[in-house]
Amino acid sequence: MWIWPIAGTILLLILGFIVRSVVEESARETVANNLQTILDADVAALEIWLEREESLAEVMAEEPRVQKLTAELVALNQQKPDDREALLHSRALVELRQEFESELEHLNYLDIGLFSLEGRVLASARDEPIGRADLPIQESALEAVRQGKATVTRPFESVFVRKDQSGEIKSGLPTMLAMAPVNNADGKPIAALSLLIRPEVNFTRILSIARAGKTGETYAFDKAGAMLSQSRFDDDLKMIGLIPDRADAQSILNVQIRDPQVNMTEGKRPALRLADRPLTRMAASAVQGEAGIDANGYRDYRGVPVVGAWVWLPEYDLGVATEMNAAEAYRPLYLLRYSFWGLFALLVLGAIVIFVFTIIVARKEQDTRRAVIKAKQLGQYALEEKLGEGGMGVVYRGQHAMLRRPTAIKLLDIEKTTDEAVARFEREVQLTSQLNHPNTIAIYDYGRTPEGVFYYAMELLEGINLDDLVKRYGPQPEGRVIHLLKQIAGSLAEAHQLGVIHRDVKPANIFLTHRGGVYDFVKLLDFGLVKAVDGREQASLTSTNSMAGTPMYLSPEGINHPDVVDGRSDLYALGAVGYYLLTGTTVFDGESIIEICMKHVQEQPQSLSERLGKPVSADLEQIVMQCLEKDPEKRPQTAHDVILELSKCQSDGKWSIFDASQWWDERMPGQTTQGQATQIQSGVQGKTSSSSVADATLIVNLSQDE
């Protein structure tokens, strides 16, 4: 009986050794494969970038005008080989600089120049390099150009001063050259066109695209062992003394890939001077033109045990290596990881089962909700035709069963009925229902059916929004704009007094309708992005709405500090709406959202008169431009202030009831009673026709994304 426990123990030991061996071998293979994959990715990205730079240089070098001017400079250099002044005052140099000016601006190169095939500078954007023949350009690059090939030099220290990334003027900064031959009429190279590149920008960034773990890095080096890219450990290198402890010190061109034979990060000091230290195991192999992987470990230039992979790129005369600390690569937690993955697999399986079950239940609930909508009955409301839909909801025309009042009913999208969506939906209707200003959209009802369909009912509007108004009919008269802005400001004034900020005031959310025979009656819509000033909204909703609003009408503080905006942000948007109504164009435009936002933050808007091309009343222009001030303190402080200022304008009151009725009669004949303008002019009260509700136009923001 006793032999079985011993046999079992021995069997477990043997099995343990086998498992250990398998795990270690598997770990080495995994580490080696990861290192090779990372190296391949970084090298591929680097080669793509190098080829792109070569192609750009070739394209410029093949320009006929560049070839003609280059030929003139080469001929001048041959006639007067030591005459720098002749080059400086040559017409060809001036024209070449003009030719390269736009490329320098758009492609962000340090300089674009020409070298003779012997290495003398024939052209440059600056005078200082002209005529110099002692620049440290690698001979292999010039030789490649002589053979008609484009190439990129490895980084070297510039002999000229220029600004670094912090804006300081310094010399000895790293520089690279993308070079391509400029050919004569016979197709033979006569000079080298060169693009000056900052290696610390793209070259280093490309080598950082992929790296292993928290300690992995990829870097380039030359045959002497000098690092040609930026190390990720610059702060550590300053601490251990491999580079000077200065704010501007950097590892590129200043670190030697040599083995200190002790781990300097542990405070140990090497016994040999830097010049006497051997190259690291990796560098010694790479400079011989070899590619390799070492998953067993060796010391890097800090003396830290690392694993690495490397390759030599002979066409560029540099090597690329990727390394990571061996301690990170081989953590003694393999069995624990296997156990974890086993448990994780069980958890995943359980989660999949629960997930499938949840999907089935959710689909059944959605089917039930769809059936309710298909039946077109939500409690007391009968649904009719769909009026619109968006990212978060669907709007139907409907009627209350008892009141028979035409109503717009907004339903939360069945596919997006989440806790967060429901919370935002409820918040929209709760905050909007507190507002009773006549120029604010009215909420009639809110509810949830037994099947879980969330909805709210609001007044149905007939008319046109201000965005469509301007798009169809162009800039509006000053009197009408004042009339509309005062109504919008009135709605905002009530909201701000209740501690509510709209945050999405824009022409598409302002509806022009008629009420009780009064035309040009404004309704402010879409309080879906409103924000309580006292911060009562849920944290999750605040996070989701981190930058709420429409870029064309966002205030500067709404872009920079969206969590601390107040009512003055709405007044900025109100000014932008007024600008749009008066000029027919938005305050700022751009190719992207970021560009538009940056203009709102940084640029001063063009005056209304300049944009429109004709004078705008000074008092009206002043209040609109004051609303568009970058600093909220310089704007009107309340919506009431805006109303008071607008009331002082000379054009206030010049848009009469007759003007409004006549406009609607001519432009929106389906919305008015025939001859109503004449009745109003005669002092007779006209009656509003009940135009076909099928033609009704309803503008409601269906989601925060619109």
C-alpha positions as CSV (number, residue, x, y, z in Angstrom):
1,M,0.0,0.0,0.0
2,W,2.8,2.4,0.8
3,I,4.3,2.1,-2.7
4,W,1.3,3.8,-4.3
5,P,1.7,7.2,-2.6
6,I,5.4,7.1,-3.5
7,A,4.7,6.2,-7.0
8,G,2.0,8.9,-7.2
9,T,4.5,11.5,-5.8
10,I,7.2,10.4,-8.3
11,L,4.6,10.5,-11.1
12,L,3.5,14.0,-10.0
13,L,7.2,15.2,-9.8
14,I,7.9,13.8,-13.3
15,L,4.7,15.4,-14.6
16,G,5.7,18.6,-12.9
17,F,9.1,18.6,-14.5
18,I,7.6,17.9,-17.9
19,V,5.0,20.6,-17.5
20,R,7.8,23.0,-16.3
21,S,9.9,22.2,-19.3
22,V,7.0,22.6,-21.7
23,V,5.9,25.8,-20.1
24,E,9.4,27.3,-20.2
25,E,9.9,26.3,-23.8
26,S,6.5,27.6,-24.8
27,A,7.2,30.9,-23.0
28,R,10.5,31.3,-24.9
29,E,8.8,30.7,-28.2
30,T,6.0,33.1,-27.3
31,V,8.5,35.8,-26.2
32,A,10.6,35.2,-29.3
33,N,7.5,35.4,-31.6
34,N,6.3,38.5,-29.9
35,L,9.6,40.2,-30.2
36,Q,9.9,39.3,-33.9
37,T,6.3,40.4,-34.6
38,I,7.0,43.8,-32.9
39,L,10.2,44.2,-34.7
40,D,8.7,43.4,-38.1
41,A,5.8,45.8,-37.5
42,D,8.2,48.7,-36.5
43,V,10.6,48.0,-39.4
44,A,7.7,47.8,-41.9
45,A,6.3,51.1,-40.6
46,L,9.8,52.6,-40.7
47,E,10.4,51.4,-44.3
48,I,7.0,52.7,-45.4
49,W,7.9,56.1,-44.0
50,L,11.4,56.1,-45.5
51,E,10.0,55.2,-48.9
52,R,7.4,58.0,-48.6
53,E,10.1,60.5,-47.8
54,E,12.1,59.3,-50.8
55,S,9.1,59.5,-53.0
56,L,8.4,63.0,-51.9
57,A,11.9,64.0,-52.7
58,E,11.8,62.3,-56.1
59,V,8.5,64.1,-57.0
60,M,10.1,67.5,-56.2
61,A,13.3,66.6,-58.0
62,E,11.4,65.6,-61.1
63,E,9.6,69.0,-61.4
64,P,10.8,70.5,-64.7
65,R,11.2,74.0,-63.2
66,V,13.3,72.6,-60.4
67,Q,15.5,70.7,-62.9
68,K,16.0,73.8,-65.0
69,L,16.9,76.0,-62.0
70,T,19.1,73.3,-60.6
71,A,21.0,73.0,-63.9
72,E,21.7,76.8,-63.7
73,L,23.0,76.6,-60.2
74,V,25.2,73.6,-61.0
75,A,26.6,75.4,-64.0
76,L,27.3,78.5,-61.9
77,N,29.0,76.3,-59.3
78,Q,31.2,74.8,-61.9
79,Q,32.1,78.2,-63.3
80,K,32.8,79.7,-59.9
81,P,33.4,76.8,-57.6
82,D,34.6,78.9,-54.6
83,D,32.3,81.9,-55.1
84,R,29.6,81.7,-52.4
85,E,28.4,85.2,-53.2
86,A,27.6,84.2,-56.8
87,L,25.3,81.5,-55.5
88,L,23.7,83.7,-52.9
89,H,22.8,86.4,-55.5
90,S,21.8,84.1,-58.3
91,R,18.4,84.4,-59.8
92,A,18.0,80.6,-59.8
93,L,18.4,80.5,-56.0
94,V,15.7,83.1,-55.5
95,E,13.3,81.2,-57.8
96,L,14.1,77.9,-56.2
97,R,13.3,79.3,-52.8
98,Q,10.0,80.5,-54.1
99,E,9.3,77.1,-55.6
100,F,10.0,75.4,-52.3
101,E,8.2,77.9,-50.1
102,S,4.8,76.2,-50.2
103,E,6.3,72.7,-49.7
104,L,8.1,73.9,-46.5
105,E,4.8,75.4,-45.2
106,H,2.6,72.4,-45.9
107,L,4.9,69.4,-45.5
108,N,6.6,70.7,-42.3
109,Y,10.2,70.2,-43.3
110,L,13.0,72.0,-41.7
111,D,14.4,73.0,-45.0
112,I,14.6,72.0,-48.7
113,G,17.9,72.4,-50.4
114,L,20.2,71.3,-53.1
115,F,23.6,69.6,-52.8
116,S,26.2,69.2,-55.6
117,L,27.2,65.6,-56.1
118,E,30.3,66.4,-54.1
119,G,28.3,67.5,-51.1
120,R,28.4,71.3,-51.5
121,V,25.2,73.2,-50.6
122,L,23.9,75.0,-53.7
123,A,20.5,76.0,-52.4
124,S,18.7,76.4,-49.1
125,A,15.8,78.4,-47.6
126,R,18.5,80.1,-45.4
127,D,21.7,81.8,-46.4
128,E,23.9,80.3,-43.8
129,P,24.4,76.8,-45.5
130,I,24.9,78.2,-49.0
131,G,28.4,77.2,-50.3
132,R,29.3,74.9,-47.4
133,A,30.9,71.6,-48.4
134,D,31.7,70.3,-44.9
135,L,28.3,69.0,-43.8
136,P,28.4,65.6,-42.1
137,I,26.4,63.8,-44.7
138,Q,27.1,60.1,-45.0
139,E,29.0,59.2,-48.1
140,S,26.8,56.2,-48.9
141,A,23.8,58.6,-49.3
142,L,25.7,60.8,-51.8
143,E,26.8,57.7,-53.6
144,A,23.3,56.4,-53.9
145,V,22.2,59.8,-55.4
146,R,25.2,59.6,-57.9
147,Q,23.8,56.2,-59.0
148,G,20.3,57.8,-59.6
149,K,18.7,56.4,-56.4
150,A,16.7,58.2,-53.7
151,T,17.6,57.6,-50.1
152,V,17.3,58.8,-46.5
153,T,20.3,59.5,-44.4
154,R,20.5,58.3,-40.8
155,P,20.2,61.0,-38.2
156,F,23.3,63.3,-37.6
157,E,24.1,66.4,-35.6
158,S,23.3,69.6,-37.6
159,V,26.1,72.1,-37.7
160,F,23.6,75.0,-38.0
161,V,21.4,76.4,-35.3
162,R,17.6,76.1,-35.4
163,K,14.7,76.0,-33.0
164,D,14.1,72.8,-31.0
165,Q,10.6,71.6,-30.1
166,S,10.4,74.0,-27.2
167,G,11.3,77.0,-29.4
168,E,14.8,77.5,-28.2
169,I,17.6,78.2,-30.7
170,K,20.3,75.5,-30.5
171,S,23.0,73.9,-32.5
172,G,23.9,70.2,-32.8
173,L,20.2,69.2,-33.0
174,P,19.5,65.9,-34.8
175,T,18.7,66.1,-38.5
176,M,17.9,63.7,-41.3
177,L,17.9,64.2,-45.0
178,A,15.6,62.6,-47.6
179,M,17.7,62.9,-50.8
180,A,16.8,62.3,-54.5
181,P,18.8,62.9,-57.7
182,V,17.9,65.9,-59.9
183,N,18.6,64.8,-63.5
184,N,19.7,66.8,-66.5
185,A,18.1,66.5,-69.9
186,D,20.0,63.3,-70.6
187,G,18.6,61.7,-67.4
188,K,21.9,61.8,-65.5
189,P,22.1,63.0,-61.9
190,I,23.6,66.5,-61.6
191,A,22.6,67.3,-58.0
192,A,20.8,66.0,-54.9
193,L,17.5,67.5,-53.7
194,S,17.3,67.2,-50.0
195,L,14.4,67.4,-47.5
196,L,15.6,68.2,-43.9
197,I,13.6,66.1,-41.4
198,R,13.3,66.3,-37.6
199,P,14.1,62.7,-36.6
200,E,12.8,63.2,-33.0
201,V,9.3,63.6,-34.5
202,N,8.4,61.0,-37.1
203,F,11.4,58.7,-37.0
204,T,11.2,58.1,-33.3
205,R,7.4,58.0,-33.2
206,I,7.3,55.4,-35.9
207,L,9.7,53.2,-33.9
208,S,7.3,53.5,-31.0
209,I,4.3,52.2,-32.8
210,A,4.6,48.8,-31.3
211,R,6.5,47.8,-28.2
212,A,6.4,45.0,-25.7
213,G,4.9,45.5,-22.3
214,K,5.8,48.3,-19.9
215,T,9.6,48.0,-20.4
216,G,9.7,47.3,-24.1
217,E,11.3,49.8,-26.6
218,T,12.4,49.8,-30.2
219,Y,15.3,52.0,-31.3
220,A,17.7,52.5,-34.2
221,F,21.6,52.7,-34.0
222,D,24.6,53.0,-36.3
223,K,27.7,50.9,-36.8
224,A,29.5,52.8,-34.1
225,G,26.8,51.9,-31.6
226,A,25.3,55.4,-31.4
227,M,21.5,55.5,-30.7
228,L,19.7,57.2,-33.6
229,S,16.3,57.5,-32.1
230,Q,14.8,58.6,-28.8
231,S,14.8,56.2,-25.9
232,R,11.7,55.8,-23.8
233,F,14.0,55.8,-20.7
234,D,15.4,59.3,-21.0
235,D,14.5,60.2,-17.4
236,D,16.2,57.0,-16.1
237,L,19.3,57.6,-18.3
238,K,19.7,61.0,-16.7
239,M,19.5,59.4,-13.2
240,I,22.2,56.9,-14.0
241,G,24.4,59.4,-15.9
242,L,24.3,58.1,-19.4
243,I,23.0,61.5,-20.6
244,P,23.4,64.9,-18.9
245,D,20.8,65.8,-16.3
246,R,19.4,68.7,-18.2
247,A,15.8,69.4,-19.3
248,D,16.9,69.6,-23.0
249,A,19.1,66.5,-22.9
250,Q,17.9,63.6,-25.0
251,S,19.2,60.2,-25.9
252,I,19.2,60.5,-29.7
253,L,22.9,60.6,-30.9
254,N,24.0,60.8,-27.2
255,V,23.7,57.2,-26.0
256,Q,26.1,54.4,-26.9
257,I,24.7,50.9,-27.2
258,R,27.5,49.4,-25.1
259,D,27.4,46.9,-22.3
260,P,28.3,48.5,-18.9
261,Q,28.5,44.9,-17.5
262,V,26.6,45.9,-14.4
263,N,22.9,46.9,-13.9
264,M,23.3,50.7,-13.6
265,T,19.6,51.1,-12.7
266,E,20.3,49.4,-9.4
267,G,22.9,52.0,-8.5
268,K,26.0,50.0,-9.6
269,R,28.8,51.8,-11.5
270,P,30.6,50.2,-14.4
271,A,34.3,49.4,-14.1
272,L,35.2,50.5,-17.7
273,R,35.0,53.8,-19.4
274,L,32.3,54.2,-22.0
275,A,34.8,54.0,-24.9
276,D,36.3,50.8,-23.5
277,R,33.0,49.0,-23.1
278,P,32.0,46.4,-25.7
279,L,28.9,46.6,-27.8
280,T,25.9,44.8,-26.3
281,R,25.3,41.2,-27.5
282,M,22.5,42.6,-29.8
283,A,24.5,45.5,-31.3
284,A,27.7,43.4,-31.8
285,S,25.6,40.9,-33.9
286,A,23.6,43.6,-35.8
287,V,26.6,45.7,-36.9
288,Q,27.9,42.5,-38.6
289,G,24.9,42.6,-40.8
290,E,23.1,39.8,-38.9
291,A,19.4,39.6,-37.8
292,G,18.6,37.6,-34.7
293,I,16.5,36.9,-31.6
294,D,17.8,36.3,-28.1
295,A,15.1,35.0,-25.8
296,N,17.5,33.8,-23.2
297,G,18.6,37.3,-22.2
298,Y,21.6,39.7,-22.3
299,R,22.5,43.1,-20.9
300,D,21.3,46.3,-22.7
301,Y,23.0,49.7,-22.6
302,R,21.8,50.3,-19.1
303,G,23.0,46.9,-17.9
304,V,19.4,45.6,-17.4
305,P,18.9,42.0,-18.4
306,V,16.7,42.0,-21.5
307,V,15.4,39.8,-24.3
308,G,15.5,41.2,-27.8
309,A,15.3,40.9,-31.6
310,W,17.2,42.9,-34.2
311,V,17.8,43.5,-37.8
312,W,20.3,45.4,-39.9
313,L,19.1,47.6,-42.8
314,P,22.1,47.9,-45.2
315,E,20.4,50.2,-47.6
316,Y,20.2,52.9,-44.8
317,D,23.3,51.7,-42.9
318,L,21.5,51.4,-39.6
319,G,20.1,48.7,-37.3
320,V,16.8,48.4,-35.5
321,A,16.2,46.5,-32.3
322,T,13.3,45.8,-30.0
323,E,13.9,44.8,-26.4
324,M,12.0,44.3,-23.1
325,N,13.2,43.5,-19.6
326,A,13.6,39.8,-19.0
327,A,12.0,40.2,-15.6
328,E,8.8,41.2,-17.3
329,A,9.0,38.7,-20.1
330,Y,9.4,35.7,-17.7
331,R,7.3,36.2,-14.6
332,P,7.0,33.0,-12.5
333,L,3.2,32.8,-12.8
334,Y,2.7,30.4,-15.6
335,L,0.7,27.8,-13.7
336,L,-1.3,30.5,-12.1
337,R,-2.1,31.9,-15.5
338,Y,-3.1,28.5,-16.8
339,S,-5.4,28.1,-13.8
340,F,-6.8,31.6,-14.4
341,W,-7.5,30.9,-18.0
342,G,-9.2,27.7,-17.1
343,L,-11.4,29.5,-14.6
344,F,-11.8,32.3,-17.1
345,A,-13.0,29.9,-19.8
346,L,-15.6,28.6,-17.3
347,L,-16.7,32.1,-16.5
348,V,-16.8,32.9,-20.2
349,L,-18.9,29.9,-20.9
350,G,-21.3,30.8,-18.1
351,A,-21.4,34.4,-19.3
352,I,-22.2,33.2,-22.8
353,V,-25.1,31.1,-21.5
354,I,-26.4,34.1,-19.5
355,F,-25.8,36.4,-22.4
356,V,-27.7,34.1,-24.8
357,F,-30.6,33.8,-22.3
358,T,-30.6,37.6,-21.8
359,I,-30.7,38.2,-25.6
360,I,-33.6,35.8,-25.9
361,V,-35.5,37.5,-23.1
362,A,-34.7,41.0,-24.5
363,R,-35.8,40.0,-28.0
364,K,-39.1,38.8,-26.7
365,E,-39.5,42.1,-24.8
366,Q,-38.7,44.0,-28.0
367,D,-41.1,41.9,-30.0
368,T,-43.8,42.8,-27.4
369,R,-43.0,46.5,-27.7
370,R,-43.0,46.3,-31.5
371,A,-46.4,44.7,-31.3
372,V,-47.7,47.6,-29.2
373,I,-46.3,50.2,-31.7
374,K,-47.6,48.1,-34.6
375,A,-51.1,48.2,-33.0
376,K,-50.6,52.0,-32.9
377,Q,-52.0,52.4,-29.4
378,L,-50.1,53.7,-26.4
379,G,-52.4,54.0,-23.5
380,Q,-54.8,56.9,-24.3
381,Y,-52.9,57.8,-27.5
382,A,-53.6,56.5,-30.9
383,L,-50.6,56.6,-33.2
384,E,-50.9,57.8,-36.8
385,E,-48.1,58.4,-39.4
386,K,-44.4,58.5,-38.5
387,L,-43.1,62.1,-38.6
388,G,-39.4,61.4,-38.1
389,E,-36.7,59.4,-36.4
390,G,-33.1,59.7,-35.2
391,G,-30.4,58.2,-33.0
392,M,-32.5,58.0,-29.8
393,G,-36.2,58.2,-30.7
394,V,-39.1,58.1,-33.1
395,V,-41.8,60.7,-33.4
396,Y,-45.4,59.9,-34.5
397,R,-48.4,62.1,-35.1
398,G,-51.1,61.0,-32.7
399,Q,-54.3,61.9,-30.9
400,H,-55.5,61.6,-27.4
401,A,-58.5,59.2,-27.2
402,M,-60.6,61.6,-25.2
403,L,-59.3,65.1,-26.1
404,R,-59.0,64.4,-29.8
405,R,-56.1,66.9,-29.9
406,P,-53.4,66.5,-32.6
407,T,-50.2,65.6,-30.7
408,A,-46.6,64.8,-31.5
409,I,-45.6,61.6,-29.6
410,K,-41.9,60.8,-29.1
411,L,-41.0,57.2,-28.4
412,L,-37.7,56.0,-27.0
413,D,-36.1,53.7,-29.7
414,I,-36.9,50.1,-28.7
415,E,-33.4,49.0,-29.8
416,K,-31.8,51.6,-27.4
417,T,-33.9,51.2,-24.3
418,T,-31.0,51.2,-21.7
419,D,-30.9,52.6,-18.2
420,E,-28.9,55.5,-19.4
421,A,-31.1,56.2,-22.3
422,V,-34.2,56.0,-20.1
423,A,-32.6,58.4,-17.6
424,R,-31.8,60.9,-20.3
425,F,-35.3,60.5,-21.8
426,E,-36.9,61.2,-18.4
427,R,-34.6,64.1,-17.7
428,E,-35.5,65.7,-20.9
429,V,-39.3,65.6,-20.3
430,Q,-39.0,66.5,-16.6
431,L,-36.9,69.6,-17.2
432,T,-38.9,70.7,-20.2
433,S,-42.2,70.2,-18.4
434,Q,-41.1,72.8,-15.8
435,L,-41.0,75.5,-18.5
436,N,-44.3,77.2,-19.4
437,H,-43.1,80.2,-21.5
438,P,-45.2,80.5,-24.7
439,N,-42.1,80.3,-26.8
440,T,-41.0,77.0,-25.4
441,I,-42.3,73.6,-26.7
442,A,-45.2,72.4,-24.5
443,I,-45.1,68.9,-23.0
444,Y,-48.5,67.3,-22.5
445,D,-47.9,63.9,-21.0
446,Y,-45.2,61.3,-20.2
447,G,-45.5,57.6,-19.5
448,R,-44.5,54.0,-19.9
449,T,-46.7,51.3,-21.2
450,P,-46.9,47.9,-19.4
451,E,-44.8,46.5,-22.2
452,G,-41.9,49.0,-21.4
453,V,-42.4,51.5,-24.2
454,F,-41.3,55.0,-23.0
455,Y,-43.0,58.0,-24.6
456,Y,-44.0,61.6,-24.1
457,A,-46.6,63.7,-25.9
458,M,-46.0,67.3,-26.9
459,E,-47.7,70.0,-29.0
460,L,-47.8,69.4,-32.8
461,L,-46.3,72.4,-34.7
462,E,-47.0,73.6,-38.2
463,G,-44.5,75.8,-40.0
464,I,-40.7,75.8,-40.7
465,N,-37.5,75.9,-38.6
466,L,-35.1,78.8,-38.9
467,D,-32.4,76.6,-40.6
468,D,-34.8,75.8,-43.5
469,L,-36.1,79.4,-43.4
470,V,-32.6,80.8,-44.3
471,K,-31.8,78.0,-46.7
472,R,-35.0,78.6,-48.6
473,Y,-35.4,82.4,-48.4
474,G,-31.9,83.7,-47.6
475,P,-30.9,86.4,-45.0
476,Q,-33.9,87.9,-43.2
477,P,-34.8,91.6,-42.6
478,E,-33.4,93.2,-39.5
479,G,-36.9,93.9,-38.0
480,R,-37.9,90.3,-38.4
481,V,-34.6,89.0,-36.9
482,I,-35.1,91.2,-33.8
483,H,-38.7,90.0,-33.5
484,L,-37.5,86.4,-33.6
485,L,-34.5,86.8,-31.3
486,K,-36.6,88.5,-28.6
487,Q,-38.9,85.5,-28.5
488,I,-36.0,83.0,-28.3
489,A,-34.4,85.1,-25.5
490,G,-37.7,85.1,-23.7
491,S,-37.8,81.3,-23.7
492,L,-34.2,81.2,-22.5
493,A,-34.8,83.8,-19.8
494,E,-37.4,81.5,-18.2
495,A,-35.1,78.4,-18.5
496,H,-32.1,80.2,-17.0
497,Q,-34.2,81.6,-14.1
498,L,-35.1,77.9,-13.3
499,G,-31.5,76.9,-13.4
500,V,-31.7,75.2,-16.7
501,I,-29.3,75.7,-19.6
502,H,-30.4,74.6,-23.1
503,R,-26.9,73.9,-24.5
504,D,-28.1,73.3,-28.1
505,V,-29.6,76.5,-29.3
506,K,-29.4,76.4,-33.1
507,P,-31.6,77.3,-36.1
508,A,-32.8,73.7,-36.5
509,N,-34.1,73.7,-32.9
510,I,-36.1,76.9,-33.3
511,F,-39.4,76.5,-35.0
512,L,-41.4,79.3,-36.7
513,T,-45.2,78.7,-36.5
514,H,-48.4,80.6,-35.8
515,R,-50.6,80.6,-32.7
516,G,-54.0,82.1,-32.3
517,G,-53.8,84.1,-35.5
518,V,-50.3,85.4,-34.6
519,Y,-47.7,84.6,-37.2
520,D,-43.9,84.4,-36.9
521,F,-44.4,82.8,-33.5
522,V,-41.3,81.1,-32.2
523,K,-41.1,77.7,-30.4
524,L,-37.7,76.6,-28.9
525,L,-37.4,72.9,-29.2
526,D,-35.2,70.0,-28.1
527,F,-34.3,70.3,-24.4
528,G,-32.7,66.9,-24.6
529,L,-29.2,68.3,-23.8
530,V,-30.4,70.7,-21.0
531,K,-28.1,70.9,-18.0
532,A,-29.2,71.8,-14.4
533,V,-26.9,74.7,-13.2
534,D,-26.9,73.3,-9.7
535,G,-25.3,70.1,-11.0
536,R,-28.2,67.7,-10.1
537,E,-27.9,65.7,-13.3
538,Q,-26.5,62.2,-12.9
539,A,-22.7,61.8,-13.3
540,S,-23.2,59.3,-16.0
541,L,-25.2,61.6,-18.1
542,T,-22.7,64.4,-17.6
543,S,-20.0,62.1,-18.8
544,T,-21.9,61.2,-21.9
545,N,-22.6,64.8,-22.7
546,S,-19.0,65.9,-22.0
547,M,-19.2,68.3,-25.0
548,A,-22.9,68.8,-25.8
549,G,-24.2,70.9,-28.6
550,T,-23.7,71.6,-32.3
551,P,-20.1,72.8,-33.4
552,M,-21.4,75.7,-35.5
553,Y,-23.1,77.2,-32.4
554,L,-20.9,76.1,-29.5
555,S,-19.5,78.7,-27.2
556,P,-15.7,78.8,-26.5
557,E,-16.3,77.7,-22.9
558,G,-18.7,74.9,-24.1
559,I,-15.7,73.5,-26.0
560,N,-13.0,74.0,-23.4
561,H,-15.0,73.5,-20.2
562,P,-18.3,71.9,-21.0
563,D,-19.0,70.9,-17.4
564,V,-19.0,74.5,-16.1
565,V,-21.1,76.4,-18.7
566,D,-23.9,78.7,-17.7
567,G,-26.6,80.7,-19.3
568,R,-24.2,83.0,-21.1
569,S,-23.2,80.0,-23.3
570,D,-26.8,79.9,-24.6
571,L,-26.5,83.6,-25.3
572,Y,-23.4,83.0,-27.4
573,A,-25.4,80.5,-29.4
574,L,-28.2,83.0,-29.6
575,G,-25.8,85.5,-31.1
576,A,-24.6,82.8,-33.6
577,V,-28.3,82.3,-34.6
578,G,-28.8,86.0,-35.1
579,Y,-25.6,86.1,-37.2
580,Y,-27.0,83.2,-39.4
581,L,-30.4,84.9,-39.8
582,L,-28.9,88.3,-40.8
583,T,-26.1,87.0,-43.1
584,G,-27.3,83.6,-44.3
585,T,-24.0,82.0,-43.2
586,T,-22.7,80.6,-39.9
587,V,-20.2,82.5,-37.9
588,F,-17.4,80.0,-38.6
589,D,-17.0,77.2,-41.1
590,G,-14.3,74.6,-41.7
591,E,-13.4,71.2,-43.0
592,S,-13.7,69.4,-39.7
593,I,-15.4,69.7,-36.3
594,I,-12.0,70.3,-34.7
595,E,-11.3,73.2,-37.1
596,I,-14.6,74.8,-36.4
597,C,-14.2,74.4,-32.7
598,M,-10.7,75.9,-32.8
599,K,-12.1,79.0,-34.7
600,H,-14.8,79.5,-32.0
601,V,-12.1,79.4,-29.4
602,Q,-9.4,81.5,-31.1
603,E,-10.6,83.5,-34.0
604,Q,-12.6,86.8,-34.0
605,P,-15.8,86.6,-36.2
606,Q,-16.1,88.8,-39.2
607,S,-18.4,91.7,-38.7
608,L,-22.0,91.3,-40.0
609,S,-21.6,94.1,-42.5
610,E,-18.5,92.7,-44.0
611,R,-19.9,89.2,-44.2
612,L,-23.2,90.4,-45.7
613,G,-21.6,92.8,-48.1
614,K,-23.8,95.7,-47.1
615,P,-24.4,97.8,-43.9
616,V,-26.2,96.4,-41.0
617,S,-27.6,98.7,-38.3
618,A,-24.9,99.5,-35.9
619,D,-27.0,98.9,-32.8
620,L,-28.2,95.4,-34.0
621,E,-24.7,94.5,-35.1
622,Q,-23.3,95.6,-31.7
623,I,-25.6,93.3,-29.7
624,V,-25.1,90.3,-32.0
625,M,-21.3,90.7,-31.9
626,Q,-21.4,91.3,-28.1
627,C,-23.1,87.9,-27.7
628,L,-20.3,86.4,-29.7
629,E,-17.5,87.6,-27.4
630,K,-15.1,84.9,-26.4
631,D,-15.1,86.0,-22.7
632,P,-18.5,85.3,-21.1
633,E,-18.0,88.4,-18.9
634,K,-18.1,90.6,-22.0
635,R,-21.4,89.3,-23.2
636,P,-24.8,90.3,-22.0
637,Q,-25.1,88.6,-18.6
638,T,-28.8,87.5,-18.9
639,A,-31.3,86.8,-21.6
640,H,-33.4,89.7,-20.2
641,D,-30.4,92.0,-21.0
642,V,-30.5,90.8,-24.6
643,I,-34.2,91.6,-24.9
644,L,-33.7,95.1,-23.5
645,E,-30.9,95.8,-25.9
646,L,-32.8,94.5,-28.9
647,S,-35.8,96.7,-27.9
648,K,-33.5,99.7,-28.2
649,C,-32.6,98.9,-31.8
650,Q,-33.9,101.3,-34.5
651,S,-35.3,98.3,-36.4
652,D,-37.3,97.0,-33.5
653,G,-41.0,97.0,-34.3
654,K,-40.5,97.5,-38.1
655,W,-41.7,93.9,-38.7
656,S,-45.4,94.2,-38.2
657,I,-48.2,91.7,-37.8
658,F,-49.2,92.6,-41.4
659,D,-45.7,91.9,-42.6
660,A,-45.6,88.5,-40.9
661,S,-49.1,87.6,-42.2
662,Q,-48.3,88.7,-45.7
663,W,-45.1,86.7,-45.7
664,W,-46.9,83.6,-44.6
665,D,-49.6,84.2,-47.1
666,E,-47.1,84.4,-50.0
667,R,-44.4,81.9,-48.9
668,M,-46.4,79.4,-46.8
669,P,-49.9,79.5,-48.4
670,G,-50.9,76.2,-47.0
671,Q,-50.4,77.6,-43.5
672,T,-52.7,80.7,-43.7
673,T,-56.2,81.6,-44.5
674,Q,-56.7,83.1,-48.0
675,G,-56.7,86.9,-47.8
676,Q,-55.7,87.1,-44.1
677,A,-53.1,89.8,-44.7
678,T,-55.8,92.0,-46.2
679,Q,-58.0,91.4,-43.2
680,I,-55.3,92.3,-40.7
681,Q,-54.4,95.4,-42.6
682,S,-58.1,96.4,-42.5
683,G,-58.3,95.8,-38.7
684,V,-60.5,92.8,-39.1
685,Q,-59.6,89.8,-37.0
686,G,-58.9,86.9,-39.4
687,K,-59.3,83.3,-38.6
688,T,-56.5,80.7,-38.8
689,S,-57.2,77.8,-41.1
690,S,-56.8,74.3,-40.0
691,S,-54.3,73.3,-42.6
692,S,-53.8,69.7,-43.5
693,V,-52.0,68.0,-40.6
694,A,-50.5,65.7,-43.2
695,D,-48.5,68.7,-44.4
696,A,-47.4,69.7,-40.9
697,T,-43.7,70.2,-40.3
698,L,-42.4,69.0,-36.9
699,I,-38.8,69.6,-35.8
700,V,-37.8,67.7,-32.8
701,N,-34.3,66.7,-31.8
702,L,-34.5,62.9,-31.7
703,S,-31.1,62.3,-30.1
704,Q,-28.2,64.1,-28.6
705,D,-26.3,63.2,-31.8
706,E,-28.4,65.3,-34.2
